[in-house]
Amino acid sequence: MKVILVSVAVLFTARFGFAQSTASPPAKDAKPPFTGDKSRPDDGYRGIWFTLGQFSQHGDKYSGGLGTYTANHIPLAVYAPQVNKTFFVYGGTIKDKRHLLIMASYYDHAKHVVPRPTIVHDKRGVNDPHDNASLSMDDRGHIWVFISGRGRSRPGFKYRSARPYDVSEFNFIQQEEFTYPQPWFVEGKGFFHLFTKYTRGRELYWETSADGVHWSEHRKLAGLEGHYQVSAEHQGKIGSFFNRHPDGNVDKRTDLYYVQTTDWGKTWTTVDGRQLSLPLSQPDNPARVLEYSAKGRLMYTIDLRFDRQGYPVLLYITSAGHQPGPENDPREWTLTKWNGQAWEAHVVCHSDHNYDLGSLFLGEKEWTILGPTETGPQPYGTGGEVALWVSSDEGKTWSKRRQVTRNSEFNHAYVRRPLNAKDPFHVFWADGNPDKLSVSRLYFGNATGDRYWQLPYDMSGDFATPIEMTK
């Protein structure tokens, strides 16, 4: 066993230039981070680079610039019309190192500038973007940052901005066990927080709070040996769709489930109102929408929206296997929607990696998807070149209108959607080389896909103008 472990470490070091982090996780009773210290500004926008270290013939299962990772960290940004700014969080790093910093900042739409980003939380030796954060904003304009833990070894943290619409300083609120935070704020009710705990595999839970400080107990939503979920809020309704992990194996993720609550978690139902008995504990239950396991297909969650009738629209990728490479094609971007009577499923397009994540937008006349669907400079690696896909018949048929990025140095990955997105900060993402250690830069782009900008990697002043990259 010792020989195998040494061999893996040597392989990793040879491929990426240094060994994986061996930093010890903080104890569960650890003191709040930055005790006696304050949030502080950084001098540029630098994303975290990461490799999972699970290699096969066509590279790592996923790797590269993962500052806006994962699909299960949502929301990452919110537009505030009161100040005409888009606030966002991302996984940053110390320059020339792999050292995770939880960062917060904003884009000023009126001035077309960004300030120096703020270090909300130093992960102190952790380099894993599974510990990235999600963001929420309450009705007073305070920015809340929910920082993911990892499993049962690293705890999660909650922070609140010291002042409304201001991310220059944050106050520590509390520490608890949660991974993949998905906080939703509803005016008049407070926070509805969906998350994962590693109780029996990756199981789904939720908690609520009127003020963000005092929280309910953790309540289990589903425990079918493991899940990844994506959730959304619409006029007080909370919806979630997720897969299951047979035998607890994340590489076998499959099937598609959807649940919702309209009474703040008192009852959960299927899309057509059938009440569910929680926690869900059997694979064959009324919440199952599609049985991908019977087709030998895996399912990777991407995005959840509600249409103008309040019906859920789900976006995800299916594939034949978990390893990268052509042998597991086709990788199908698939949209499944409820039409009021039944579920419809439609294929949008194909891409070359299971973790090619983008965002879905439901407009009055057109539905659009922005994501790395095109083969990038590192084929069969995480991400690729970003493209804009359009549907004029509410998701039944799709066509590619525009390729957003071209001739890029690195793959672009995890194209994310702000809440109430406003141009030009319609989506944002990071780049990076999935085949070897590289810098990772952050970008944002507009709704029509004809313009995008890079956030300044280095800053000498307090504010800087993003660099337009449109070719």
C-alpha positions as CSV (number, residue, x, y, z in Angstrom):
1,M,0.0,0.0,0.0
2,K,2.8,2.4,0.8
3,V,4.4,1.9,-2.6
4,I,1.1,2.7,-4.4
5,L,0.6,5.9,-2.4
6,V,4.1,7.0,-3.1
7,S,3.6,6.3,-6.8
8,V,0.4,8.4,-7.0
9,A,2.2,11.3,-5.2
10,V,5.1,11.1,-7.6
11,L,2.8,11.0,-10.6
12,F,0.9,14.0,-9.4
13,T,4.0,16.0,-8.7
14,A,5.5,15.2,-12.0
15,R,2.3,16.2,-13.9
16,F,1.5,19.4,-12.0
17,G,4.7,20.5,-10.4
18,F,3.9,19.9,-6.7
19,A,2.2,17.5,-4.4
20,Q,-1.4,17.7,-3.3
21,S,-2.3,19.7,-0.2
22,T,-1.9,17.7,3.0
23,A,-3.2,20.5,5.3
24,S,-5.1,19.2,8.3
25,P,-8.8,20.2,8.4
26,P,-9.9,22.6,11.2
27,A,-11.4,21.0,14.2
28,K,-15.1,21.1,14.6
29,D,-14.8,23.4,17.6
30,A,-12.3,25.6,15.8
31,K,-12.5,29.3,16.6
32,P,-14.1,31.5,13.9
33,P,-11.7,32.4,11.1
34,F,-10.1,35.8,11.1
35,T,-10.6,36.1,14.9
36,G,-9.1,39.5,15.7
37,D,-8.7,40.2,12.0
38,K,-10.8,41.7,9.3
39,S,-11.7,41.0,5.7
40,R,-9.1,42.5,3.4
41,P,-8.7,43.5,-0.2
42,D,-6.6,41.6,-2.7
43,D,-4.7,43.0,-5.7
44,G,-6.4,41.1,-8.6
45,Y,-8.9,38.6,-9.8
46,R,-7.2,35.2,-9.8
47,G,-9.2,31.9,-9.9
48,I,-8.3,28.7,-8.1
49,W,-6.8,25.9,-10.3
50,F,-7.6,22.3,-9.2
51,T,-7.2,18.7,-10.3
52,L,-9.2,15.9,-8.8
53,G,-6.3,13.5,-9.6
54,Q,-8.5,10.7,-11.1
55,F,-6.7,10.1,-14.4
56,S,-7.6,7.8,-17.3
57,Q,-6.6,7.7,-20.9
58,H,-8.0,11.1,-21.8
59,G,-6.9,13.0,-18.7
60,D,-8.4,13.9,-15.3
61,K,-12.1,13.3,-14.4
62,Y,-12.2,17.1,-14.0
63,S,-9.6,19.8,-13.6
64,G,-8.6,23.3,-14.6
65,G,-9.8,26.8,-13.7
66,L,-12.6,26.1,-11.1
67,G,-13.2,29.5,-9.5
68,T,-16.9,29.3,-10.3
69,Y,-17.3,25.6,-9.5
70,T,-19.5,23.6,-8.6
71,A,-22.9,23.2,-10.3
72,N,-24.2,22.6,-6.7
73,H,-22.9,26.0,-5.4
74,I,-25.8,28.4,-6.2
75,P,-26.3,31.3,-6.5
76,L,-22.8,32.7,-7.0
77,A,-24.0,36.2,-8.0
78,V,-27.0,38.6,-7.7
79,Y,-27.8,41.9,-9.4
80,A,-29.0,44.6,-7.0
81,P,-31.0,47.3,-8.8
82,Q,-31.0,49.6,-5.8
83,V,-27.3,50.3,-6.4
84,N,-27.0,49.1,-10.0
85,K,-24.3,46.5,-9.1
86,T,-23.8,42.8,-9.5
87,F,-22.3,41.2,-6.4
88,F,-20.5,37.9,-6.8
89,V,-18.3,35.3,-5.1
90,Y,-15.6,33.0,-6.5
91,G,-12.8,30.7,-5.4
92,G,-9.6,32.7,-5.6
93,T,-6.0,32.0,-4.8
94,I,-2.7,33.5,-3.7
95,K,-0.7,34.4,-6.8
96,D,1.5,31.6,-8.1
97,K,0.1,29.2,-5.4
98,R,-2.7,26.7,-5.0
99,H,-4.3,28.1,-1.9
100,L,-8.1,28.7,-1.7
101,L,-9.4,32.1,-0.8
102,I,-13.1,32.8,-0.7
103,M,-13.5,36.1,-2.6
104,A,-16.3,38.6,-2.9
105,S,-16.7,41.6,-5.2
106,Y,-19.1,43.5,-7.5
107,Y,-19.3,45.0,-11.0
108,D,-20.5,48.6,-11.1
109,H,-22.8,48.8,-14.1
110,A,-22.9,52.6,-14.2
111,K,-19.1,53.1,-14.1
112,H,-18.1,49.8,-15.8
113,V,-15.4,49.1,-13.1
114,V,-14.7,46.6,-10.4
115,P,-13.0,47.2,-7.1
116,R,-10.2,45.2,-5.6
117,P,-11.8,41.9,-4.6
118,T,-12.3,41.2,-0.9
119,I,-10.9,38.1,0.8
120,V,-13.8,37.0,2.9
121,H,-12.2,33.8,4.2
122,D,-8.8,32.2,4.0
123,K,-9.1,28.4,3.7
124,R,-5.6,28.1,5.3
125,G,-4.0,25.4,3.2
126,V,-7.0,23.9,1.5
127,N,-6.8,24.1,-2.3
128,D,-10.0,22.3,-3.1
129,P,-12.8,24.4,-4.8
130,H,-15.4,22.0,-3.3
131,D,-15.0,24.6,-0.5
132,N,-16.1,27.5,-2.7
133,A,-19.0,29.7,-1.5
134,S,-22.5,30.7,-2.5
135,L,-24.0,34.2,-2.2
136,S,-27.4,35.6,-1.1
137,M,-28.7,39.1,-0.5
138,D,-31.4,40.0,2.1
139,D,-34.1,42.7,1.9
140,R,-31.8,45.2,3.6
141,G,-29.1,44.8,1.1
142,H,-26.7,42.8,3.3
143,I,-24.6,40.3,1.3
144,W,-24.4,36.8,2.8
145,V,-21.7,34.4,2.0
146,F,-22.2,30.7,2.6
147,I,-18.9,28.9,2.5
148,S,-19.0,25.2,1.8
149,G,-17.4,22.6,4.0
150,R,-16.2,19.3,2.6
151,G,-17.7,16.0,3.9
152,R,-17.5,15.7,7.7
153,S,-13.9,16.9,8.0
154,R,-14.1,20.6,7.0
155,P,-17.0,22.7,8.4
156,G,-19.1,25.3,6.5
157,F,-19.2,29.0,7.5
158,K,-21.7,31.8,7.2
159,Y,-20.8,35.5,6.9
160,R,-22.8,38.7,6.5
161,S,-21.5,42.0,5.1
162,A,-20.9,44.6,7.7
163,R,-22.9,47.1,5.7
164,P,-25.7,46.9,3.0
165,Y,-24.5,46.7,-0.6
166,D,-20.9,46.7,0.6
167,V,-18.5,43.7,0.3
168,S,-15.4,45.4,1.8
169,E,-15.9,43.9,5.3
170,F,-17.7,40.8,6.5
171,N,-18.8,39.6,10.0
172,F,-18.6,35.9,10.9
173,I,-22.0,34.5,11.8
174,Q,-21.6,30.8,12.5
175,Q,-19.9,27.5,11.7
176,E,-21.8,24.3,11.0
177,E,-21.8,21.1,8.9
178,F,-22.8,21.7,5.3
179,T,-21.5,21.1,1.8
180,Y,-22.8,22.5,-1.6
181,P,-24.8,25.5,-0.1
182,Q,-27.8,26.8,-1.9
183,P,-29.3,29.7,0.0
184,W,-32.5,31.4,-1.2
185,F,-33.8,34.6,0.4
186,V,-37.6,35.3,0.1
187,E,-38.8,38.7,1.3
188,G,-41.1,38.4,4.3
189,K,-39.9,34.9,5.1
190,G,-36.1,34.9,5.3
191,F,-33.6,32.2,4.2
192,F,-34.3,28.8,2.8
193,H,-31.0,26.9,2.7
194,L,-30.6,23.6,0.8
195,F,-27.4,21.7,1.3
196,T,-25.6,18.3,1.5
197,K,-24.4,16.4,4.5
198,Y,-22.3,13.2,4.3
199,T,-24.4,11.2,6.6
200,R,-25.0,8.1,4.5
201,G,-23.3,9.2,1.3
202,R,-24.2,12.7,0.0
203,E,-27.6,13.2,1.5
204,L,-29.8,16.3,0.9
205,Y,-31.0,18.5,3.8
206,W,-32.6,21.9,4.3
207,E,-32.9,24.6,7.1
208,T,-34.7,27.9,7.4
209,S,-34.1,31.2,9.2
210,A,-36.0,34.5,9.5
211,D,-32.8,36.5,10.1
212,G,-29.8,34.4,9.0
213,V,-28.6,34.2,12.6
214,H,-31.1,31.8,14.2
215,W,-31.7,28.7,12.2
216,S,-34.0,25.7,12.3
217,E,-32.8,22.2,12.8
218,H,-31.4,20.3,9.8
219,R,-34.2,18.3,8.0
220,K,-33.4,15.5,5.6
221,L,-35.0,15.7,2.1
222,A,-33.5,12.7,0.4
223,G,-31.2,9.8,1.2
224,L,-30.9,7.4,-1.7
225,E,-27.3,6.5,-1.1
226,G,-26.2,9.9,-2.4
227,H,-27.3,12.9,-4.5
228,Y,-26.2,16.0,-6.4
229,Q,-28.9,18.7,-6.6
230,V,-29.7,22.0,-8.2
231,S,-32.4,24.2,-6.7
232,A,-34.2,27.4,-7.5
233,E,-36.8,29.8,-6.0
234,H,-39.9,31.3,-7.8
235,Q,-42.4,33.5,-6.0
236,G,-41.9,31.6,-2.7
237,K,-41.8,28.2,-4.3
238,I,-38.6,26.2,-3.7
239,G,-37.8,23.5,-6.3
240,S,-35.0,21.0,-6.5
241,F,-33.9,18.4,-9.0
242,F,-31.3,15.8,-8.3
243,N,-29.8,12.4,-9.3
244,R,-29.0,9.4,-7.2
245,H,-25.8,7.5,-6.6
246,P,-26.3,3.7,-6.7
247,D,-24.3,1.9,-3.9
248,G,-23.1,5.4,-2.9
249,N,-20.9,5.6,-6.0
250,V,-20.8,9.1,-7.5
251,D,-19.4,7.7,-10.7
252,K,-22.7,5.9,-11.2
253,R,-24.9,9.0,-10.7
254,T,-28.1,8.5,-12.6
255,D,-31.9,9.0,-12.7
256,L,-33.7,12.3,-12.4
257,Y,-35.9,13.4,-9.5
258,Y,-37.9,16.6,-8.9
259,V,-39.5,17.9,-5.7
260,Q,-40.9,21.3,-4.6
261,T,-42.4,23.0,-1.6
262,T,-44.8,26.0,-1.6
263,D,-45.3,26.3,2.2
264,W,-41.7,26.8,3.3
265,G,-40.8,23.2,3.8
266,K,-43.9,22.1,5.8
267,T,-44.8,19.7,2.9
268,W,-42.9,18.6,-0.2
269,T,-44.7,17.4,-3.3
270,T,-44.2,16.2,-6.9
271,V,-44.6,18.7,-9.7
272,D,-48.3,17.8,-9.9
273,G,-49.0,18.2,-6.2
274,R,-48.7,14.7,-4.9
275,Q,-47.4,14.9,-1.3
276,L,-44.2,13.1,-0.6
277,S,-43.1,11.2,2.5
278,L,-39.7,12.4,3.6
279,P,-36.9,11.7,3.6
280,L,-37.1,10.0,0.2
281,S,-35.4,6.6,0.8
282,Q,-36.3,4.3,-2.2
283,P,-35.2,4.8,-5.8
284,D,-38.7,4.1,-7.2
285,N,-40.7,6.9,-5.7
286,P,-43.2,9.5,-7.1
287,A,-40.6,12.2,-7.4
288,R,-38.7,10.2,-10.1
289,V,-39.1,11.9,-13.5
290,L,-36.8,9.8,-15.7
291,E,-35.2,6.5,-15.0
292,Y,-31.8,7.0,-16.7
293,S,-30.4,3.9,-15.0
294,A,-32.6,1.7,-17.1
295,K,-31.0,3.3,-20.2
296,G,-27.4,2.9,-18.9
297,R,-27.0,6.7,-18.8
298,L,-25.5,9.0,-16.2
299,M,-26.9,12.4,-15.3
300,Y,-25.0,15.6,-14.4
301,T,-27.1,18.5,-13.1
302,I,-26.6,22.0,-14.6
303,D,-29.4,24.5,-14.0
304,L,-33.1,24.9,-12.9
305,R,-35.5,27.7,-14.0
306,F,-39.2,28.3,-13.8
307,D,-41.1,29.4,-16.8
308,R,-43.7,32.2,-16.9
309,Q,-46.4,29.7,-15.7
310,G,-44.2,28.7,-12.8
311,Y,-43.4,25.3,-14.3
312,P,-39.9,23.9,-13.7
313,V,-37.4,23.6,-16.5
314,L,-34.3,21.4,-15.9
315,L,-31.0,21.5,-17.8
316,Y,-28.4,18.7,-17.4
317,I,-25.9,16.5,-19.3
318,T,-26.3,12.7,-19.8
319,S,-23.4,10.5,-20.8
320,A,-22.4,6.8,-21.1
321,G,-19.7,6.9,-18.4
322,H,-17.8,9.0,-15.9
323,Q,-14.3,8.9,-17.5
324,P,-13.4,11.6,-20.1
325,G,-12.9,10.7,-23.7
326,P,-14.8,9.7,-26.8
327,E,-15.7,6.3,-25.5
328,N,-18.4,7.8,-23.3
329,D,-20.0,9.9,-26.0
330,P,-22.6,11.1,-26.8
331,R,-22.7,13.7,-24.0
332,E,-26.1,15.2,-24.5
333,W,-27.2,18.6,-23.1
334,T,-30.8,17.8,-22.3
335,L,-33.7,20.0,-21.3
336,T,-36.6,18.5,-19.4
337,K,-39.7,20.6,-18.7
338,W,-43.1,20.2,-17.2
339,N,-45.9,21.3,-19.6
340,G,-48.7,21.3,-17.1
341,Q,-49.7,17.7,-17.8
342,A,-46.5,15.7,-18.4
343,W,-42.7,16.0,-18.6
344,E,-41.0,16.6,-21.9
345,A,-37.3,15.9,-22.7
346,H,-35.4,17.5,-25.6
347,V,-31.7,17.3,-26.6
348,V,-30.1,20.7,-27.0
349,C,-26.6,19.8,-28.2
350,H,-23.5,17.7,-27.6
351,S,-20.2,18.5,-26.0
352,D,-17.0,16.6,-25.1
353,H,-17.0,16.5,-21.2
354,N,-19.3,15.6,-18.4
355,Y,-18.5,18.8,-16.5
356,D,-19.2,21.3,-19.3
357,L,-21.5,23.5,-17.3
358,G,-23.5,26.5,-18.5
359,S,-26.6,28.5,-17.7
360,L,-30.2,28.6,-18.9
361,F,-32.2,31.8,-19.5
362,L,-36.0,31.9,-20.2
363,G,-36.9,35.1,-22.0
364,E,-40.2,36.3,-23.3
365,K,-39.5,35.4,-26.9
366,E,-36.5,33.1,-26.7
367,W,-34.9,30.6,-24.3
368,T,-31.1,30.7,-24.4
369,I,-28.2,28.7,-23.0
370,L,-24.6,30.0,-22.6
371,G,-22.0,27.4,-21.9
372,P,-18.7,25.7,-23.1
373,T,-20.4,23.4,-25.6
374,E,-17.6,23.7,-28.2
375,T,-14.3,21.8,-28.2
376,G,-11.6,24.0,-26.7
377,P,-7.9,24.1,-26.9
378,Q,-7.7,21.2,-24.5
379,P,-10.1,18.6,-26.0
380,Y,-11.9,16.2,-23.7
381,G,-10.9,18.4,-20.7
382,T,-13.3,20.3,-18.5
383,G,-14.9,23.2,-20.3
384,G,-14.2,24.4,-23.8
385,E,-15.2,27.3,-26.0
386,V,-18.3,29.2,-24.9
387,A,-21.3,29.3,-27.3
388,L,-24.8,30.8,-27.3
389,W,-27.7,28.4,-28.1
390,V,-31.3,29.6,-28.8
391,S,-34.8,28.2,-28.8
392,S,-37.9,30.0,-30.1
393,D,-40.3,27.2,-29.2
394,E,-39.8,27.0,-25.4
395,G,-37.0,24.4,-25.5
396,K,-38.2,21.9,-28.1
397,T,-35.6,22.7,-30.7
398,W,-32.3,24.5,-30.4
399,S,-29.7,26.1,-32.8
400,K,-26.3,27.6,-32.2
401,R,-26.5,31.4,-32.8
402,R,-23.0,32.4,-31.9
403,Q,-19.6,31.1,-30.6
404,V,-18.6,33.5,-27.9
405,T,-15.0,32.6,-27.3
406,R,-12.5,31.6,-30.1
407,N,-8.9,30.6,-30.3
408,S,-8.6,30.7,-26.5
409,E,-5.4,29.7,-24.7
410,F,-7.3,27.6,-22.1
411,N,-10.7,26.0,-21.8
412,H,-13.5,28.1,-20.3
413,A,-15.5,26.4,-17.6
414,Y,-18.5,26.7,-15.3
415,V,-20.4,29.5,-17.0
416,R,-22.7,30.9,-14.2
417,R,-25.9,32.9,-14.1
418,P,-26.4,35.8,-11.6
419,L,-29.9,36.1,-10.0
420,N,-31.8,38.9,-11.9
421,A,-28.9,39.1,-14.3
422,K,-28.4,42.4,-16.1
423,D,-26.2,43.1,-19.0
424,P,-23.3,43.1,-19.5
425,F,-22.7,40.9,-16.5
426,H,-25.1,38.3,-17.8
427,V,-22.8,35.3,-17.1
428,F,-19.4,34.9,-15.6
429,W,-16.8,32.1,-15.6
430,A,-13.2,31.1,-15.3
431,D,-10.6,29.6,-17.6
432,G,-7.7,27.3,-17.0
433,N,-5.7,24.4,-18.5
434,P,-7.2,21.1,-17.5
435,D,-4.1,19.2,-18.6
436,K,-1.5,21.0,-16.5
437,L,-1.2,23.7,-13.8
438,S,-1.9,27.1,-15.2
439,V,-3.1,30.6,-14.2
440,S,-6.9,31.0,-14.1
441,R,-8.6,34.2,-15.1
442,L,-12.2,35.3,-14.6
443,Y,-14.6,36.6,-17.2
444,F,-18.1,38.0,-17.7
445,G,-20.2,38.3,-20.9
446,N,-23.4,39.8,-22.2
447,A,-26.8,38.2,-23.1
448,T,-26.3,38.2,-26.9
449,G,-22.9,36.5,-26.7
450,D,-21.2,39.1,-28.9
451,R,-19.1,40.7,-26.1
452,Y,-17.1,39.5,-23.1
453,W,-14.6,40.9,-20.7
454,Q,-11.7,39.7,-18.5
455,L,-11.5,40.8,-14.9
456,P,-8.1,42.3,-14.1
457,Y,-5.6,39.6,-13.0
458,D,-3.4,42.3,-11.4
459,M,-4.5,45.7,-10.0
460,S,-2.4,48.7,-9.0
461,G,-5.3,50.9,-8.0
462,D,-8.5,50.6,-6.0
463,F,-10.6,50.2,-9.1
464,A,-10.0,48.9,-12.6
465,T,-11.9,48.7,-15.9
466,P,-12.5,45.1,-17.2
467,I,-10.6,44.2,-20.4
468,E,-12.8,43.5,-23.4
469,M,-11.8,40.2,-25.1
470,T,-14.3,40.1,-27.9
471,K,-12.6,39.0,-31.2
